[in-house]
Amino acid sequence: MLQLTLESAFSNTLTVSELNNYVKSTLEEDYLLKRASIKGEISNCTLHKSGHVYFTLKDENSSIDCVMFKPYAKNLNFSPTEGMGVILKGKVSLYAKTGKYQFYCNSMEKDGIGDLFIKFEKLKEKLENEGLFSEKYKQKIPKYPKNIGIITSPTGAAIKDIIKVARNRNSSVNLIIHPAVVQGESAAKTVIAGLSELNKLEKIDLIIIARGGGSMEDLWCFNDESLARAIFESKKPVVTGIGHEIDFTISDFVSDLRAATPSNAAELTVYNEHELKSIIDNFERILKHRIKIEIANRSYELDILYSKIEKNSPKSKIEKQKLHIDRIMTLMNHEIKNRISYELKRFEKSYSLLNAYNPLNVLNKGYSIIQDENEKIISSKNLLKTENDVKITLKDGTVDAHITLKE
């Protein structure tokens, strides 16, 4: 701890660190300030990932920065929220590095609800009962918008974040910026005017209302009833990206889609052309593969059908019948030849036998054939009469003769 006397304080020039450390020790040694209990309304509350809680405690006229470190914060049985009235116990000290004095809180109790929070809850309940938050009235957000209207401060961080995210995702989407005041008494009116103007532009696909982070007071214009009704009546879909993820306003509840931050609003509304191209390329590959398979399948089916047609075509049937006839003709020719050969052999055999028994052949041996006038062969004398006119056949011809039978 820095020890200073009145004499040394006037005789020496202090460094900033020496001054801040002296003020810090003075504050921490004060009996009232090192065991202080204060009350007020929480604003600009941040629950840090480290477990510490940073916030502002305020009343109607003043405010003080506060911090509640993790060992104390983990004992809380509720979550500090914007507008909550609380009683804090702790000490007043100074953060020497920045020279900023703040209240170091080691306990926190609820002390009713702050005025702003009461107003917020009353308006929320009123509009909810009227159906302004109902999902059935929410408009569908276009998947591939070409023109996006943006209502925000033209010089704030929000518009820079939106433009950066939008351009990284898609260079072809048009951003139409309508300047607006996003804090203070006149803010709600300028946002309403922006809604009215952008709704007149037919090419606008959707509207983003955006503002960077801030305290409940900073964002209060977005809890305006007239603004809420203007958002509800908008013919164009409205996306809100107001404050940080933990911040909720009446405008968020009425809008068609609530984004956690302005950057997130751009992410949710501007489609990623690179991802879309990748998806299209993938679909193209799948489609080509399926077309290739389909062509192969249809080609195979076509071959089967062509084969069936070939088998059942008149030409094919004629060819088959021709082949069948050719086979039958071959068999018939074979059978005829066999039959002729067989019959020829029989004929030759019969001819041989016939020759062998042919009576004419006997004539060559000196025999003859005698026939009566009726040409009946006379094979016995008993067939002869006393007088007979006969014909005698010899090997070299026939002669007529008369035979007289003598006893």
C-alpha positions as CSV (number, residue, x, y, z in Angstrom):
1,M,0.0,0.0,0.0
2,L,1.4,3.4,-0.9
3,Q,2.0,5.6,2.1
4,L,1.7,9.4,1.4
5,T,2.0,12.3,3.8
6,L,0.7,15.7,3.2
7,E,4.2,17.0,2.9
8,S,5.3,14.4,0.4
9,A,2.1,14.8,-1.6
10,F,2.9,18.5,-2.2
11,S,6.6,18.1,-2.7
12,N,6.6,15.1,-5.1
13,T,5.0,14.5,-8.5
14,L,3.0,11.3,-8.5
15,T,2.8,8.7,-11.3
16,V,-0.7,7.7,-12.4
17,S,-0.2,4.3,-10.8
18,E,0.7,5.9,-7.5
19,L,-2.3,8.1,-7.6
20,N,-4.7,5.3,-8.5
21,N,-3.3,3.0,-5.8
22,Y,-3.6,5.8,-3.2
23,V,-7.2,6.4,-4.1
24,K,-7.9,2.7,-4.1
25,S,-6.4,2.3,-0.6
26,T,-8.4,5.3,0.6
27,L,-11.7,3.8,-0.6
28,E,-11.0,0.4,0.8
29,E,-10.1,1.8,4.3
30,D,-13.3,3.8,4.5
31,Y,-15.5,2.1,7.1
32,L,-18.8,2.8,5.2
33,L,-17.5,2.0,1.8
34,K,-15.9,-1.3,2.7
35,R,-19.1,-2.7,4.2
36,A,-21.6,-1.0,1.9
37,S,-25.2,-2.0,1.0
38,I,-26.8,-0.4,-2.0
39,K,-29.9,-0.9,-4.1
40,G,-31.0,-0.1,-7.6
41,E,-32.0,-1.5,-10.9
42,I,-29.7,-3.8,-13.0
43,S,-28.8,-2.6,-16.4
44,N,-26.3,-3.8,-19.1
45,C,-25.8,-7.1,-17.5
46,T,-23.2,-9.5,-18.9
47,L,-22.8,-13.1,-17.7
48,H,-19.1,-13.7,-18.6
49,K,-17.9,-17.2,-19.7
50,S,-15.4,-17.0,-16.8
51,G,-18.4,-17.1,-14.4
52,H,-18.1,-13.4,-13.4
53,V,-21.1,-11.1,-13.6
54,Y,-20.6,-7.5,-14.9
55,F,-23.4,-5.0,-14.7
56,T,-24.5,-1.5,-14.0
57,L,-26.7,-0.6,-11.0
58,K,-28.7,2.6,-11.5
59,D,-31.5,4.7,-10.0
60,E,-33.3,7.7,-11.5
61,N,-30.2,10.0,-11.3
62,S,-27.0,8.0,-11.2
63,S,-25.3,4.7,-12.0
64,I,-22.3,2.7,-10.9
65,D,-20.4,-0.2,-12.5
66,C,-20.5,-3.4,-10.6
67,V,-18.8,-6.8,-10.7
68,M,-19.6,-10.0,-8.9
69,F,-16.8,-12.6,-9.1
70,K,-17.5,-16.3,-9.8
71,P,-17.1,-17.5,-6.1
72,Y,-20.0,-15.2,-5.1
73,A,-22.0,-15.5,-8.3
74,K,-22.3,-19.3,-8.1
75,N,-24.2,-18.9,-4.8
76,L,-27.0,-16.9,-6.5
77,N,-30.4,-18.8,-6.7
78,F,-31.6,-16.6,-9.6
79,S,-30.1,-15.1,-12.8
80,P,-29.7,-11.3,-12.8
81,T,-31.6,-9.7,-15.7
82,E,-32.2,-6.3,-17.2
83,G,-34.5,-4.1,-15.2
84,M,-34.4,-6.3,-12.1
85,G,-34.4,-4.4,-8.8
86,V,-31.7,-5.7,-6.4
87,I,-30.0,-5.0,-3.0
88,L,-26.2,-5.5,-3.2
89,K,-23.7,-5.9,-0.4
90,G,-20.0,-5.5,-0.9
91,K,-17.3,-2.8,-1.0
92,V,-16.4,0.2,-3.1
93,S,-12.9,0.1,-4.7
94,L,-11.0,1.3,-7.6
95,Y,-9.6,-0.7,-10.6
96,A,-6.1,0.8,-10.6
97,K,-5.3,-0.1,-14.2
98,T,-8.1,2.1,-15.6
99,G,-8.7,4.5,-12.7
100,K,-12.3,3.5,-12.7
101,Y,-14.1,3.0,-9.4
102,Q,-16.8,0.3,-9.1
103,F,-18.8,-1.7,-6.6
104,Y,-17.4,-5.2,-5.8
105,C,-20.5,-7.3,-5.0
106,N,-20.4,-10.3,-2.7
107,S,-24.2,-10.9,-2.3
108,M,-27.3,-9.9,-4.2
109,E,-31.0,-10.0,-3.3
110,K,-34.1,-9.2,-5.3
111,D,-35.7,-5.8,-4.4
112,G,-38.8,-5.9,-6.6
113,I,-38.8,-5.1,-10.3
114,G,-37.5,-2.0,-11.9
115,D,-39.7,0.6,-13.6
116,L,-38.5,-0.2,-17.1
117,F,-38.9,-3.9,-16.5
118,I,-42.5,-3.3,-15.3
119,K,-43.3,-1.3,-18.4
120,F,-41.7,-4.0,-20.6
121,E,-43.7,-6.8,-19.0
122,K,-47.0,-4.8,-19.2
123,L,-46.6,-4.0,-22.9
124,K,-45.4,-7.6,-23.6
125,E,-48.5,-9.0,-21.9
126,K,-50.8,-6.6,-23.7
127,L,-49.5,-7.3,-27.2
128,E,-49.3,-11.0,-26.6
129,N,-53.0,-11.1,-25.6
130,E,-53.8,-9.2,-28.8
131,G,-52.0,-12.0,-30.8
132,L,-49.1,-9.9,-32.1
133,F,-46.6,-12.6,-31.1
134,S,-48.7,-15.5,-32.5
135,E,-46.8,-17.9,-34.8
136,K,-49.8,-18.0,-37.2
137,Y,-49.1,-14.4,-38.2
138,K,-45.4,-14.9,-38.8
139,Q,-44.4,-14.5,-42.4
140,K,-42.1,-17.0,-44.1
141,I,-38.6,-15.7,-44.6
142,P,-37.5,-16.0,-48.3
143,K,-34.8,-18.7,-48.7
144,Y,-33.0,-16.9,-51.6
145,P,-33.7,-13.2,-51.3
146,K,-32.2,-10.9,-53.9
147,N,-32.9,-7.5,-52.3
148,I,-32.7,-7.0,-48.5
149,G,-33.7,-3.7,-46.8
150,I,-31.8,-2.8,-43.7
151,I,-33.0,-0.2,-41.1
152,T,-30.1,0.8,-38.8
153,S,-27.6,3.5,-38.0
154,P,-25.5,4.1,-41.2
155,T,-22.4,4.7,-39.0
156,G,-22.8,2.1,-36.3
157,A,-21.0,-1.2,-35.9
158,A,-24.2,-3.2,-36.7
159,I,-24.3,-2.1,-40.4
160,K,-20.5,-2.9,-40.8
161,D,-21.0,-6.4,-39.4
162,I,-24.1,-7.0,-41.6
163,I,-22.2,-5.9,-44.8
164,K,-19.2,-7.9,-43.9
165,V,-21.1,-11.1,-43.2
166,A,-23.4,-10.6,-46.3
167,R,-20.5,-10.0,-48.7
168,N,-18.6,-13.0,-47.3
169,R,-21.7,-15.2,-47.9
170,N,-23.0,-13.7,-51.2
171,S,-21.7,-11.0,-53.4
172,S,-24.9,-10.8,-55.6
173,V,-27.4,-9.9,-52.9
174,N,-28.4,-6.2,-52.9
175,L,-28.5,-4.4,-49.5
176,I,-30.7,-1.3,-49.4
177,I,-29.9,0.7,-46.3
178,H,-32.4,3.0,-44.8
179,P,-30.7,5.3,-42.2
180,A,-32.4,5.4,-38.8
181,V,-31.7,6.6,-35.2
182,V,-31.4,3.5,-33.0
183,Q,-31.3,5.1,-29.6
184,G,-33.2,7.9,-27.8
185,E,-36.7,9.3,-27.9
186,S,-36.9,9.9,-31.7
187,A,-35.5,6.4,-32.6
188,A,-38.7,4.5,-32.8
189,K,-40.2,7.1,-35.2
190,T,-37.3,6.8,-37.6
191,V,-37.4,3.0,-37.6
192,I,-41.2,3.2,-38.3
193,A,-40.5,5.6,-41.2
194,G,-37.9,3.1,-42.5
195,L,-40.5,0.3,-42.4
196,S,-43.0,2.4,-44.3
197,E,-40.5,3.4,-47.0
198,L,-39.1,-0.1,-47.6
199,N,-42.6,-1.6,-47.8
200,K,-43.3,0.7,-50.7
201,L,-40.4,-0.9,-52.7
202,E,-41.8,-3.9,-54.6
203,K,-38.3,-5.4,-55.2
204,I,-37.6,-5.7,-51.4
205,D,-37.8,-9.3,-50.3
206,L,-37.4,-8.8,-46.5
207,I,-36.4,-6.2,-44.0
208,I,-33.7,-6.3,-41.2
209,I,-34.0,-4.0,-38.2
210,A,-30.6,-4.0,-36.5
211,R,-28.6,-2.4,-33.6
212,G,-25.5,-3.3,-31.7
213,G,-25.4,-4.2,-28.0
214,G,-26.2,-1.8,-25.2
215,S,-28.0,-1.4,-21.9
216,M,-31.8,-1.8,-21.5
217,E,-32.1,2.0,-21.7
218,D,-30.0,2.0,-25.0
219,L,-32.4,-0.6,-26.5
220,W,-35.6,0.8,-25.1
221,C,-36.7,2.4,-28.3
222,F,-37.3,-1.1,-29.7
223,N,-39.9,-1.7,-26.9
224,D,-42.1,1.1,-28.4
225,E,-45.7,0.0,-28.9
226,S,-46.1,1.9,-32.2
227,L,-43.0,0.3,-33.6
228,A,-44.2,-3.1,-32.5
229,R,-47.5,-2.6,-34.4
230,A,-45.7,-1.3,-37.5
231,I,-43.6,-4.4,-37.6
232,F,-46.7,-6.6,-37.2
233,E,-48.4,-4.7,-40.1
234,S,-45.4,-4.9,-42.4
235,K,-46.2,-6.6,-45.7
236,K,-42.6,-7.6,-46.0
237,P,-41.1,-10.2,-43.6
238,V,-39.2,-8.5,-40.8
239,V,-36.0,-9.9,-39.1
240,T,-34.7,-8.3,-35.9
241,G,-31.0,-8.4,-34.9
242,I,-31.0,-6.1,-31.8
243,G,-28.3,-6.1,-29.2
244,H,-26.6,-9.4,-28.0
245,E,-27.9,-12.9,-27.6
246,I,-29.3,-12.3,-24.1
247,D,-31.1,-9.1,-25.1
248,F,-34.9,-9.4,-25.9
249,T,-37.1,-6.5,-27.0
250,I,-40.8,-6.3,-27.9
251,S,-39.7,-5.9,-31.5
252,D,-38.1,-9.3,-31.3
253,F,-41.3,-10.9,-30.2
254,V,-43.4,-9.3,-33.0
255,S,-40.9,-9.8,-35.8
256,D,-41.1,-12.8,-38.2
257,L,-37.7,-13.9,-37.1
258,R,-35.4,-12.9,-34.2
259,A,-31.7,-13.1,-34.7
260,A,-29.2,-13.0,-31.8
261,T,-27.1,-10.2,-33.2
262,P,-26.9,-8.1,-36.3
263,S,-24.3,-10.4,-37.7
264,N,-26.6,-13.4,-37.0
265,A,-29.4,-11.6,-38.9
266,A,-27.2,-11.4,-42.0
267,E,-26.3,-15.1,-41.6
268,L,-29.9,-16.1,-41.3
269,T,-31.1,-14.1,-44.3
270,V,-28.3,-14.0,-46.8
271,Y,-27.8,-17.4,-48.3
272,N,-24.3,-18.7,-48.7
273,E,-23.6,-18.8,-52.5
274,H,-20.5,-21.0,-52.0
275,E,-22.5,-23.6,-50.0
276,L,-25.3,-23.4,-52.5
277,K,-22.9,-23.9,-55.4
278,S,-21.4,-26.9,-53.5
279,I,-24.9,-28.3,-53.0
280,I,-25.8,-27.8,-56.7
281,D,-22.5,-29.4,-57.8
282,N,-23.2,-32.4,-55.5
283,F,-26.8,-32.7,-56.9
284,E,-25.3,-32.4,-60.4
285,R,-22.9,-35.3,-59.7
286,I,-25.7,-37.4,-58.2
287,L,-28.1,-36.6,-61.1
288,K,-25.4,-37.5,-63.7
289,H,-24.7,-40.7,-61.9
290,R,-28.4,-41.6,-61.7
291,I,-28.9,-40.6,-65.3
292,K,-26.0,-42.9,-66.3
293,I,-27.5,-45.8,-64.3
294,E,-31.0,-45.1,-65.7
295,I,-29.6,-45.1,-69.2
296,A,-27.8,-48.3,-68.6
297,N,-31.0,-49.9,-67.1
298,R,-33.2,-48.6,-70.0
299,S,-30.6,-49.8,-72.5
300,Y,-30.6,-53.3,-70.9
301,E,-34.5,-53.3,-70.9
302,L,-34.4,-52.1,-74.5
303,D,-32.1,-55.0,-75.5
304,I,-34.5,-57.4,-73.8
305,L,-37.5,-55.9,-75.6
306,Y,-35.6,-55.8,-78.9
307,S,-34.7,-59.5,-78.4
308,K,-38.3,-60.3,-77.7
309,I,-39.4,-58.4,-80.8
310,E,-36.8,-60.2,-82.9
311,K,-38.1,-63.5,-81.6
312,N,-41.7,-62.6,-82.2
313,S,-41.4,-60.6,-85.4
314,P,-43.1,-61.9,-88.6
315,K,-39.7,-62.0,-90.3
316,S,-38.3,-64.1,-87.4
317,K,-41.3,-66.4,-87.5
318,I,-41.0,-66.8,-91.3
319,E,-37.3,-67.6,-90.9
320,K,-38.2,-70.1,-88.2
321,Q,-40.9,-71.6,-90.3
322,K,-38.5,-71.7,-93.3
323,L,-35.9,-73.5,-91.2
324,H,-38.6,-75.8,-90.0
325,I,-39.8,-76.5,-93.6
326,D,-36.2,-77.0,-94.7
327,R,-35.8,-79.6,-91.9
328,I,-39.0,-81.3,-92.9
329,M,-38.0,-81.2,-96.6
330,T,-34.6,-82.7,-95.7
331,L,-36.4,-85.4,-93.6
332,M,-38.9,-86.0,-96.4
333,N,-36.2,-86.2,-99.0
334,H,-34.3,-88.6,-96.8
335,E,-37.4,-90.6,-96.2
336,I,-38.3,-90.6,-99.9
337,K,-34.8,-91.7,-100.9
338,N,-34.9,-94.4,-98.3
339,R,-38.4,-95.4,-99.4
340,I,-37.4,-95.4,-103.1
341,S,-34.3,-97.4,-102.3
342,Y,-36.3,-99.8,-100.3
343,E,-39.0,-100.1,-102.9
344,L,-36.4,-100.4,-105.6
345,K,-34.8,-103.3,-103.8
346,R,-38.2,-104.9,-103.4
347,F,-39.0,-104.3,-107.1
348,E,-35.7,-105.8,-108.1
349,K,-36.3,-108.8,-105.9
350,S,-39.8,-109.1,-107.2
351,Y,-38.6,-108.6,-110.7
352,S,-36.0,-111.3,-110.2
353,L,-38.7,-113.6,-108.9
354,L,-41.1,-112.6,-111.6
355,N,-38.4,-113.3,-114.2
356,A,-37.7,-116.5,-112.6
357,Y,-41.4,-117.6,-112.8
358,N,-42.2,-115.7,-116.1
359,P,-43.7,-118.3,-118.4
360,L,-42.4,-116.4,-121.4
361,N,-38.9,-117.2,-120.3
362,V,-39.8,-120.9,-120.5
363,L,-40.6,-120.4,-124.2
364,N,-36.9,-119.7,-124.7
365,K,-36.3,-123.3,-123.7
366,G,-38.5,-124.7,-126.5
367,Y,-41.8,-124.6,-124.7
368,S,-45.0,-123.0,-126.0
369,I,-48.4,-121.8,-124.7
370,I,-51.6,-123.0,-126.2
371,Q,-54.8,-120.9,-125.8
372,D,-58.3,-121.6,-127.0
373,E,-60.4,-119.1,-129.0
374,N,-61.2,-117.4,-125.7
375,E,-57.5,-117.0,-125.0
376,K,-57.7,-119.4,-122.0
377,I,-54.6,-121.4,-121.5
378,I,-55.0,-125.1,-122.3
379,S,-52.9,-126.8,-119.7
380,S,-54.5,-130.3,-120.0
381,K,-55.8,-132.4,-122.8
382,N,-59.0,-132.8,-121.0
383,L,-59.7,-129.2,-121.9
384,L,-59.6,-130.0,-125.6
385,K,-62.5,-130.9,-127.8
386,T,-62.4,-133.1,-130.8
387,E,-61.9,-130.1,-133.0
388,N,-60.2,-127.0,-131.6
389,D,-59.1,-123.7,-133.0
390,V,-56.1,-122.6,-130.9
391,K,-53.4,-120.0,-130.7
392,I,-49.9,-121.2,-130.0
393,T,-47.4,-118.8,-128.5
394,L,-43.8,-119.5,-129.3
395,K,-40.6,-117.6,-128.3
396,D,-40.6,-115.7,-131.5
397,G,-44.4,-115.2,-132.0
398,T,-47.9,-116.7,-132.2
399,V,-49.5,-118.9,-134.8
400,D,-53.1,-120.0,-135.2
401,A,-53.7,-123.7,-135.5
402,H,-56.4,-126.3,-135.6
403,I,-56.1,-129.3,-133.3
404,T,-58.0,-132.5,-133.9
405,L,-58.1,-134.7,-130.9
406,K,-57.7,-138.4,-131.7
407,E,-58.6,-141.1,-129.4
